[in-house]
Amino acid sequence: MKIAIVSKSGRYSGGASRVAEDLAVWLNEAGYPTDHFIAFADIKAYPFQKNLYGEGRAQKLCKSVHSATGRFGLREFFPMEYWLNLGNIINDYDVIHFHDLYSAISPLTLALTARKKPTFFTIHDCSVFTGGCLYPSGCEKFISHCHNCPQLPQNRWQDRIRDRTKEVQSIKRWLSKNNMIRYIFPSQWIANQAELSLSYKVLPVIIPNGIDPESCPILNRNEAKRILAIAEHRKVVTISANYLAAPHKGVKYAIEALQSCRDLAPVVLAVGHCNDEIRSALQGLEVLEMGFISNPDSMSKIYAASDIMLFCSLADNLPLTVLEAMLSLTVIVGFSTGGVPEMIQNGQNGFLVEPTNQEALNNALRQALLSPILDRIAQQARQDVEHKFSKQLFLERHIALYQGS
């Protein structure tokens, strides 16, 4: 069995692409020849990673056509990557597995692929069943039909001169209803959201994201604190996002919770791009700006020094960041967003409160900082990841699904 994994990019461009790359790596390690086709292939870490758009003129043509149709509100309308490259090599593979499409791959490419080969599609965000937004953020138009999109003016990915969200969503609904594509959902939450909008020709399946426990080794917390010149007795709380000021990351709630616990003198590690607005909000707290970190070893050291991670995202599926923290014995305190409650059981392996409930978040952070059993909660978190979200389980579930196709 030879497999083609298809995604927008490699691991350093987000969690969805990282899941795709990890799956390709693990399948190859397990003896299943796998190639990973990447649309935006600026960095290819492995010899089995290839350009989805082809080479030279084909690549340029594919990008320019996608960009041109996007200006008319129909981004990635034409399946250029299939016509120019994928369609010519599809017979070399037994299984085709797509991941993140948004801003890179036409939904019609999946329809064409499904006519020839068993086709799978892992859903990492809501753009698969909306008119284009990654997360509706309270808007329920996607349930009936998208139109007059409230996100359109400020969404940097949607360079549209008109609202075509209704037509775009109609294409996605046609795709799931009329094509032999097996949809894979990492969380029950996003499967439930999709069911409000889509119907399927093939019954979908849930496969939670997996993570390799060896990628998050248990490091000595006191030693990690000493390296950062933090006293061993001080509690360390991490806030993390690519851009800490991004509204959907909810960092403003995290900072308010930290300010409410200032009497407990936590040390704050701010991971990600930080601007003056965030610095101003953090005044009065002891803060170490760590900057944006993409190196896994460097991030492991941050987790090792952290007793708690404040995870206050307002929109997420089954984030790898939470799994990494849990494996690293860093206790999650945050919002019960999306699929996060499928990883965290409140009070057992972390602390969750209702999204945007500032008072509840303040109390949860204080409870965690003062908890005499924080280490026990952290140990339970790691055990739960090892038993429910391991690399081995993730791999076995995919192989069984491919073999049954």
N, C-alpha and C positions, 0 to 999 in steps of 0.2 A: 504494500500500500504506500503510494507516494502522495504527499499532501502539499498543497499550496496555501499558505497563509497570506492574506491580503490586508494591509492597513494603511492608514494615512502616512504614518511616519514610524521612526524607531522609538526606543524607550525613553529618550530624553525630551520628548515632546508631549508627555502626559501619560496618565494612568492607562488609558485605553490602548495606546500603542505599546506601552510596556507589557501589558497582558499578552498582546499579540506576539511580541518578540520572545517573551518567556516561553510561551507555548511552542513556538518554533524551535527554540533551543532545547527544551525538554523532550520534544518528540524526536529530534535528532539523537539526543543522548540515549533515548530508549530504543533506538534502532529503526525508527520510521523515517525514511528520507523525506525531508521537508525543506521547501524553499519559502522564503519570506519576501513578498513583493511589497515595496514601499513606494508611495506616490511622491513624497517629499524626501528624497534619499540623499540628503546632504552628508549624513554620517552613516556609514554601513559598518557595523562592528563585526560582522561575521561574513564568511565567504558565501553562505547560502542566501544572503540578502541581495535582492535585485531591484532594478528600477521598474516600477509598475507601468510607467508611461513609455518605456522603451528608451532608446538612446537618440542623441543628436536631434535631428529635425522632428522626429516623431514626438519626442518629449516636449519640445518647444511648442509644437502645434497643439498638443493635448492641453497644456497649461493655458495657452492663449484662448482656445475655444471655451474652456471652462470659465475663464475670466470674462470673456465677452458675453456669454449667456447669463452670467451672474449680474451683469449690469442691467439686464432686462427682467430681473426678478426670478430667473429660472436657472439658478446656479447648478452646475454639473448636469445640465439637462441631457446633453448628448453623451452616449457611452464611449467616449473617445479612447479610453484606456483599453476597452475591449476590442474596438475596431483596429487600433494601431498596434496592440501587443498581445494582450491576454488571450484573445480569440485565436491567435496563431499558435499558441503553445499549450492550450488547455488540454489537449489530448495526451500530454505528457504526465498528467496527474489523475489520480483516482478520486480525490476529494478537494474541493475548493472551500476555504473557510475565510469569510470576510469579517473585519472588525470595524473600526471607526471610519465612516464614509465622509462625514460632514466636511465640506469645503475642499474635497479632493476626489471623490469617486461617485459616479452616477448610479442611482438606484437601478437604472435600466441595465447596467452591467451585470447585476445579480440575476436579473430575469434572463438574460442571454446565456449566462453561465449555467443556470439551472436547467436549461433545455438539453445540456450535454452531460453534466456531471452532478453528482450529489453535492449540494450547496448548503453551507451553514453560515449563519450570520449572528455574531454576538453583539448584543445591544448594550452599549456603555452609557448612553444618555438618552434624553427624550426626543432628540431630533429625528429619530426613526419614525415617530408617529405624530409629530407636530408639523407645522408649516415651515419650520426651520430652527426655532429656538432650541437651545440645549436643555433648558428647564423652563417650564411655563411660569414659575414664580407667582403662583396664585391665579393666573389666567386659566379659565376652563373652556375656552373656545375650541381647543383641540378635541373635546369630546363630541361636539356636533360638527363644526368645521371651522378651521382657522380663517380669519379675515381681519382686516384692520388691526394688524399685529401691533400691540403696545410696545414691543421691544425693538421694532424695526428701526426707528430713528437712531437709537444708541448702540445697536449691535454692530461691532466693528467687522464681523464676518459677513454681514449681509449688505453688500454694496449695491443695493437695488434702487432703481429709480421709480419703482412702483411696487405695490403690494401684490405678490403672486402667491401668498401663503396658502390660499385655498386650493389652487391648482397643484402646488408642490405637494401638499398633504394628500390630495387625490391620487397622485402618482404612487405615493408610499402605501396608501390603502390598497390600490390595485396590485401592487407588488406582493403584499402578504397574502391577499385573498386568492390570487390566481396563479401563483407560481410555487413550484415544489422547493421551497426554501425552508430549512429548519431553523427557526429563531431560537437563540440561546440567551436566557436572561440570567445575569449574575445574582440578582436578588428577587425575592417575591414581590417586593415593593414596586420595582420597575415593571415586572410582569403584570401586576395589577393595573398600573397606569396605562400600559400599552393596550390592555384588554378593553379599556374605555373607548379606544379609538380604532383599533385594528381587529380584523378577523383573519383566520389563517386557513390556508389549504392543507398545511402540515402542522400537527399539534406541536406547540413550542415546548421547550424543556428548560429547567433551571439548573445551572451549574455555577456555584459561587466561585469567585476569584480565588486563586491559589497563590501561595507564597512559599518560598523555600526557607525553612527555618535557619539554614546555614547562612543565609544572606543577612540575618540579624542576630549575630552572636551575642551571648550575654557577656557584657564587659563589666568591669568593676566600677560601681557608681562613685565611690569615694575617690578613686584614682582619676576618673573622668572629671570630677569636680575640681580636683587639685590642678589638673592641667589648665582649667579655665580660671584658676585663682579664686575659686569659690569655697568657702568653708564647708566642711563636711556636714555640719549640723543644719545648714540652710536648705530649705526646700526650693527646688528649681522647677519653674513652670515654663513650658515652651509654647509659643504661638508660631504657626507656620503657614505660609501660602506663597505662591510665586510672587504675587503682588499683595502685600498686606492691606492695602487700601481698597482692594476689590470688594464691592458691596456684598456679593453673593458668598464671600468667604466668612462674613460675620465677625470679623476681627474686632469691630467696635464693641460687640457684646463681650468678647473675651477681655478686652482692655478694661471695660467698666467693671467686670467681675474682679479683675486683678486690683483695681483701685479700691474696691470694697473690702479687700483683704489686705490692704497696705499695712495694717497694724501687725500682721503676721510676718511681714518682711520677706516675701518671696523674691527670689532672683528670677528675672524674666529673660529667656533666650528668644530673641526675635529673629526667626529664620525666614528669609525672603527679601524682596525689594521693599525698602522702607522709605517713606517720604516724610516731609516736615509735618504733615497733618498727624501721622501716626506717632512721630516723635513727641509732638506736643501733647497728644492724648496720654502718652506714657510717662509724662513728667511726674516726679515724685516717687517713682518706682526705680529700683536698681535694675538696669537693662543692659544686656550685652547684645549688640547688633551682630548677627552672624552672617548677614548677607544671603544671597541666593546660593543654595548648595545643590549640586547635581551629582556629586561623587558619593556613591553609597557608603564607602568607608567613613567619610567625613560625617555623613548623616548618622551613622551608627554611633559615633562618638557623642553627637548631640543627644540622641536618645539615651545613651548611657548616663549622661550627666543629669537627665531630666527625671524628676519624680512624677511629674504630671504633664500631660499635653492637653491644652484647651482646644477642643475641636468644635468650632461653632459655625460650620458651613451651613448655609440656608438651602443648599441644593446639592445633592450627591447621590450616588448609586450604591456602590459597595467599595468605598475608597481604600486603596492600598496603604495609604498613610496610616489609617487606623490599625490595619493588620501589622504594619511594621512597628508601630509604637507598642502594641500588645505583645509582640514577640520580644521586644527589647525591655520588657518589664517596666514600661512607662504607662502609668494609669491614665486612661482617657476620661476627661470631664467635658461634657458638651451637650449638644442638641441631638434629639432623637430624629435626625433628618434622614429621609429616604430609607436606604437599606441599613443604616447604622445600627438600629435596634436588633437586626438579625445577627450582629456581631457582639454587641454589648448588652448584657443583662444587668439592669440598674441595681447597684449595690453588691453585685456578685463579682463581676470582672471589670467594673468601671462605674461611672456615674452619668446618667442621662436625664435631661429635663426637656420639657416642651420647647420647641423652637421659638425664639425671640422672647421667652419668659426670663427677663433680666433678673428679677428677684430670686427665682428658683435657681438660676445659674450661679448667682452670687453665693447662695446658701450651699450649693453642691460643691463649689470650689473650696469654701471654708471647711465643709465637712471632710473633704479629701485631704486638705492640708493638715487638719488636726487628727485625722484617723490613725488610731494605734495599729490598725491592721492593713495599712496601705500596701506593705510588702506582700501580704497574703493575697490581696486582691490582684496585685501585679502578677504573681505566680499563677493564679487561676486564669488570668487573661492569656498568658503564654500557652498554658495547657489547652485552652479552648481553641486557639488558633492551630496548634499542632494536630488536634483531633478532628477539626471541622473544615479547615481551610488550607490544608497542606498541599505542597507541590504534588505529592504522590496521588492524593485523591483527585485533584484537578486533572492530572494527566490521565489517570485511569478512566475517569468519566468521559473524557473526550475520545479516547481510543475506543471505548465501548460504543459510543455514539456513532463514530465513523464506521466501525465494523458492522453495525446494524443497518447501515444505509443501503 
